[in-house]
């Protein structure tokens, strides 16, 4: 099933912190066949409504690994 067919995330909660969908380890985006950006949660395999990725989060929020380890930790070995 492609991301275009995914349902939208339920149960997002508003937050004023930096712990929002866009800063989550599971957040990603893809382009559909019409070059529209689709915001997605890889963990829930659902789309995130546009705009809500900036102000809301779910209970599965996780800090991005890049923030902890740097952008390319595998190269540092």
Biotite code that builds the C-alpha atoms (Angstrom):
import biotite.structure as struc

atoms = struc.array([
    struc.Atom([0.000, 0.000, 0.000], chain_id="A", res_id=1, res_name="UNK", atom_name="CA", element="C"),
    struc.Atom([1.466, 3.374, -0.992], chain_id="A", res_id=2, res_name="UNK", atom_name="CA", element="C"),
    struc.Atom([1.462, 6.400, 1.293], chain_id="A", res_id=3, res_name="UNK", atom_name="CA", element="C"),
    struc.Atom([-1.275, 7.997, -0.836], chain_id="A", res_id=4, res_name="UNK", atom_name="CA", element="C"),
    struc.Atom([-3.708, 5.294, 0.325], chain_id="A", res_id=5, res_name="UNK", atom_name="CA", element="C"),
    struc.Atom([-2.915, 5.642, 4.033], chain_id="A", res_id=6, res_name="UNK", atom_name="CA", element="C"),
    struc.Atom([-5.526, 7.066, 6.412], chain_id="A", res_id=7, res_name="UNK", atom_name="CA", element="C"),
    struc.Atom([-4.800, 10.129, 8.543], chain_id="A", res_id=8, res_name="UNK", atom_name="CA", element="C"),
    struc.Atom([-3.371, 9.961, 12.075], chain_id="A", res_id=9, res_name="UNK", atom_name="CA", element="C"),
    struc.Atom([-5.965, 10.088, 14.869], chain_id="A", res_id=10, res_name="UNK", atom_name="CA", element="C"),
    struc.Atom([-5.452, 11.416, 18.377], chain_id="A", res_id=11, res_name="UNK", atom_name="CA", element="C"),
    struc.Atom([-2.858, 14.134, 17.818], chain_id="A", res_id=12, res_name="UNK", atom_name="CA", element="C"),
    struc.Atom([-2.581, 16.510, 20.761], chain_id="A", res_id=13, res_name="UNK", atom_name="CA", element="C"),
    struc.Atom([-1.659, 20.192, 20.627], chain_id="A", res_id=14, res_name="UNK", atom_name="CA", element="C"),
    struc.Atom([1.628, 21.150, 22.240], chain_id="A", res_id=15, res_name="UNK", atom_name="CA", element="C"),
    struc.Atom([3.660, 24.323, 22.683], chain_id="A", res_id=16, res_name="UNK", atom_name="CA", element="C"),
    struc.Atom([6.945, 22.478, 23.048], chain_id="A", res_id=17, res_name="UNK", atom_name="CA", element="C"),
    struc.Atom([9.370, 21.481, 20.308], chain_id="A", res_id=18, res_name="UNK", atom_name="CA", element="C"),
    struc.Atom([8.152, 17.871, 20.633], chain_id="A", res_id=19, res_name="UNK", atom_name="CA", element="C"),
    struc.Atom([5.917, 17.989, 17.547], chain_id="A", res_id=20, res_name="UNK", atom_name="CA", element="C"),
    struc.Atom([5.468, 15.589, 14.635], chain_id="A", res_id=21, res_name="UNK", atom_name="CA", element="C"),
    struc.Atom([8.071, 17.348, 12.496], chain_id="A", res_id=22, res_name="UNK", atom_name="CA", element="C"),
    struc.Atom([10.801, 16.754, 15.110], chain_id="A", res_id=23, res_name="UNK", atom_name="CA", element="C"),
    struc.Atom([9.896, 13.081, 15.658], chain_id="A", res_id=24, res_name="UNK", atom_name="CA", element="C"),
    struc.Atom([12.124, 10.179, 14.592], chain_id="A", res_id=25, res_name="UNK", atom_name="CA", element="C"),
    struc.Atom([9.155, 8.578, 12.789], chain_id="A", res_id=26, res_name="UNK", atom_name="CA", element="C"),
    struc.Atom([8.174, 11.677, 10.749], chain_id="A", res_id=27, res_name="UNK", atom_name="CA", element="C"),
    struc.Atom([8.909, 11.611, 7.033], chain_id="A", res_id=28, res_name="UNK", atom_name="CA", element="C"),
    struc.Atom([7.513, 12.952, 3.806], chain_id="A", res_id=29, res_name="UNK", atom_name="CA", element="C"),
    struc.Atom([7.109, 11.734, 0.236], chain_id="A", res_id=30, res_name="UNK", atom_name="CA", element="C"),
    struc.Atom([5.776, 13.179, -3.010], chain_id="A", res_id=31, res_name="UNK", atom_name="CA", element="C"),
    struc.Atom([2.790, 11.649, -4.756], chain_id="A", res_id=32, res_name="UNK", atom_name="CA", element="C"),
    struc.Atom([2.473, 11.210, -8.530], chain_id="A", res_id=33, res_name="UNK", atom_name="CA", element="C"),
    struc.Atom([1.191, 14.800, -8.815], chain_id="A", res_id=34, res_name="UNK", atom_name="CA", element="C"),
    struc.Atom([4.246, 16.159, -6.922], chain_id="A", res_id=35, res_name="UNK", atom_name="CA", element="C"),
    struc.Atom([2.187, 17.010, -3.815], chain_id="A", res_id=36, res_name="UNK", atom_name="CA", element="C"),
    struc.Atom([3.996, 16.546, -0.523], chain_id="A", res_id=37, res_name="UNK", atom_name="CA", element="C"),
    struc.Atom([2.513, 13.917, 1.790], chain_id="A", res_id=38, res_name="UNK", atom_name="CA", element="C"),
    struc.Atom([3.496, 14.144, 5.462], chain_id="A", res_id=39, res_name="UNK", atom_name="CA", element="C"),
    struc.Atom([3.644, 10.707, 7.059], chain_id="A", res_id=40, res_name="UNK", atom_name="CA", element="C"),
    struc.Atom([4.290, 8.824, 10.280], chain_id="A", res_id=41, res_name="UNK", atom_name="CA", element="C"),
    struc.Atom([6.302, 5.713, 9.492], chain_id="A", res_id=42, res_name="UNK", atom_name="CA", element="C"),
    struc.Atom([5.487, 4.092, 12.828], chain_id="A", res_id=43, res_name="UNK", atom_name="CA", element="C"),
    struc.Atom([1.711, 4.393, 12.493], chain_id="A", res_id=44, res_name="UNK", atom_name="CA", element="C"),
    struc.Atom([1.818, 4.122, 8.670], chain_id="A", res_id=45, res_name="UNK", atom_name="CA", element="C"),
    struc.Atom([-0.589, 7.056, 8.390], chain_id="A", res_id=46, res_name="UNK", atom_name="CA", element="C"),
    struc.Atom([-0.584, 10.531, 6.889], chain_id="A", res_id=47, res_name="UNK", atom_name="CA", element="C"),
    struc.Atom([-0.216, 13.618, 9.063], chain_id="A", res_id=48, res_name="UNK", atom_name="CA", element="C"),
    struc.Atom([-2.612, 16.449, 8.106], chain_id="A", res_id=49, res_name="UNK", atom_name="CA", element="C"),
    struc.Atom([-0.809, 19.501, 6.658], chain_id="A", res_id=50, res_name="UNK", atom_name="CA", element="C"),
    struc.Atom([-0.106, 22.133, 9.289], chain_id="A", res_id=51, res_name="UNK", atom_name="CA", element="C"),
    struc.Atom([-0.600, 19.764, 12.219], chain_id="A", res_id=52, res_name="UNK", atom_name="CA", element="C"),
    struc.Atom([2.993, 18.520, 11.921], chain_id="A", res_id=53, res_name="UNK", atom_name="CA", element="C"),
    struc.Atom([4.070, 21.914, 13.307], chain_id="A", res_id=54, res_name="UNK", atom_name="CA", element="C"),
    struc.Atom([1.825, 22.134, 16.385], chain_id="A", res_id=55, res_name="UNK", atom_name="CA", element="C"),
    struc.Atom([0.778, 18.614, 17.387], chain_id="A", res_id=56, res_name="UNK", atom_name="CA", element="C"),
    struc.Atom([2.247, 15.313, 18.525], chain_id="A", res_id=57, res_name="UNK", atom_name="CA", element="C"),
    struc.Atom([1.145, 11.805, 19.444], chain_id="A", res_id=58, res_name="UNK", atom_name="CA", element="C"),
    struc.Atom([2.076, 9.646, 22.407], chain_id="A", res_id=59, res_name="UNK", atom_name="CA", element="C"),
    struc.Atom([4.713, 7.816, 20.302], chain_id="A", res_id=60, res_name="UNK", atom_name="CA", element="C"),
    struc.Atom([6.888, 10.908, 19.797], chain_id="A", res_id=61, res_name="UNK", atom_name="CA", element="C"),
    struc.Atom([10.597, 10.046, 19.837], chain_id="A", res_id=62, res_name="UNK", atom_name="CA", element="C"),
    struc.Atom([13.637, 12.325, 19.609], chain_id="A", res_id=63, res_name="UNK", atom_name="CA", element="C"),
    struc.Atom([15.379, 12.246, 16.215], chain_id="A", res_id=64, res_name="UNK", atom_name="CA", element="C"),
    struc.Atom([18.502, 10.095, 16.219], chain_id="A", res_id=65, res_name="UNK", atom_name="CA", element="C"),
    struc.Atom([20.413, 12.752, 14.269], chain_id="A", res_id=66, res_name="UNK", atom_name="CA", element="C"),
    struc.Atom([20.160, 15.048, 17.271], chain_id="A", res_id=67, res_name="UNK", atom_name="CA", element="C"),
    struc.Atom([21.806, 12.432, 19.503], chain_id="A", res_id=68, res_name="UNK", atom_name="CA", element="C"),
    struc.Atom([24.390, 10.918, 17.154], chain_id="A", res_id=69, res_name="UNK", atom_name="CA", element="C"),
    struc.Atom([25.035, 13.494, 14.420], chain_id="A", res_id=70, res_name="UNK", atom_name="CA", element="C"),
    struc.Atom([23.963, 13.341, 10.788], chain_id="A", res_id=71, res_name="UNK", atom_name="CA", element="C"),
    struc.Atom([26.121, 10.384, 9.667], chain_id="A", res_id=72, res_name="UNK", atom_name="CA", element="C"),
    struc.Atom([27.229, 8.335, 12.671], chain_id="A", res_id=73, res_name="UNK", atom_name="CA", element="C"),
    struc.Atom([28.140, 5.350, 10.460], chain_id="A", res_id=74, res_name="UNK", atom_name="CA", element="C"),
    struc.Atom([30.860, 7.424, 8.737], chain_id="A", res_id=75, res_name="UNK", atom_name="CA", element="C"),
    struc.Atom([32.482, 8.344, 12.051], chain_id="A", res_id=76, res_name="UNK", atom_name="CA", element="C"),
    struc.Atom([33.495, 4.738, 12.736], chain_id="A", res_id=77, res_name="UNK", atom_name="CA", element="C"),
])
